[in-house]
Structures are given as structure tokens and as C-alpha cells.
Amino acid sequence: MWIWAGFGDAVDLTGQAQNAVRASGLSAGLATVFISGSTAGITAIEYESGVIADL
């Protein structure tokens, strides 16, 4: 799964991760979300209105 975004974009991966887990057929375990790149990052935040502006 590839998601391209511009400089400094925040992308909600929740739906894609849920679909990948559902498609796997597994009912228990852990899912790992990985990104390769020296300037990329993944973080978990609780969404609330205005949160992106705060970043």
C-alpha cells in the first residue's frame, strides 16, 4: 500500500490499516505499520478538531 503526500502532510492511515488486517483473515495478534525513509515518520495521535494545526 502506497500513500504519497506532500511536505509536512498528515495522513490518516486508520482505514487502510483496518482493511489490511481484515483482509489478512487473522482474528488476533499485532499489526505493524512501517515506513522506510530517513525523513518520514509515523505517529499515533487522538484526533480532535484543530490537531493538525497544532502540529
Helices and strands as residue ranges (DSSP letters): H 14-24, H 51-54
